[in-house]
Amino acid sequence: HEIMGDDAFAVFQIFTHLVVGWPLYLMGLASTGRLNYDGSKAEGIIDHYRPQSMMFPPKWRFKIFMSTSGVLGVLGLLGKAVMEFGLLP
């Protein structure tokens, strides 16, 4: 913080939280809460994308599937846009 200055440190914090931390959290690779939906201790990877993840009750599986489908659809459209228009203008 002292080396970078306040403005650069703020940009660094935003970048690490949104670009690095949030995706890792959603993928189940960085989380402090390791409990199943019923409060029992979680085993294995607990993520926000798999409908069978024990993080959510079984009645939410269709909603999780639809959410994951939406995320994959947007990533697919972004990939198509990059292939058609390039990464940078």
N, C-alpha and C positions, 0 to 999 in steps of 0.2 A: 504494500500500500504506500509506503513512504517513497519507494523508488519510482513508482508509476505516477503518482499524483492522484488527486481525487477523481478527476474526469475519466482518465484512462482506467482507473480501478473500477469505477462504476460500469463502464462499457465491458470490461473483462468479467465482472460479476454477472451482468445480464447475459452475456454470451455463454458463460459456463452453466448458468442455471437453465436457460431456455434451449440452447443448442446441444449441450452435452448432458446435463443432469436430468431434464424432463424426459427425453427419449429413453435414457437408461432406466429411469424409474418405471416408465410404462412397460418396458420390456421385462421388468422384474429383476433387473440386475443390480439395482441400487435402491433399497428400501429398508426402512427401520421396522415397519410393521410386517411381521412374518406370521400372520394368523390366517386361518381359513375363515370362511364366512360364519361358521358356527363357533368361532372363538378358540378352536383347538390349534395347537402348534403346527405350522405349515412345514411340509417336507418337499424338497425339490424346488423347481422354479415356479414362482407365483407371478403371473403376468396379467396384463389387462387385455390381451388379444385373443387368447384361446377360449372358446366357449366352455370347455371342460375344466378350466382353471378353477381350483377350489377356493379362489378368492371370492367367487360369486355364488349365490344360491342357484340350484339347478333351474329354477323357474326363469332366470334371467338369461339362459343360454342363447335363445333366439335373438335377444337384444344385443348381446355381445357379438354374436355372429354378424348381425347387420352393421354394427359399429366397425368391426374389423373389415368387413367388405367395403365400407365407405372409405376407410383409411387406405386400403389397397387400391381402390378405384382412383382416388386422388393421386396416390403415388404413381400409378400407371399413366394417368393423364399428364402429370408433371414430366415423367420420363419421355412420353411421346412429344410433348412440347419442346423439351431439350433436344431431342433427336431432329425435330423439324426446324427449329429456330436457332439452336445452339444454346450453350450455357450462358454466354454473355452476349448482349446486343452488339 
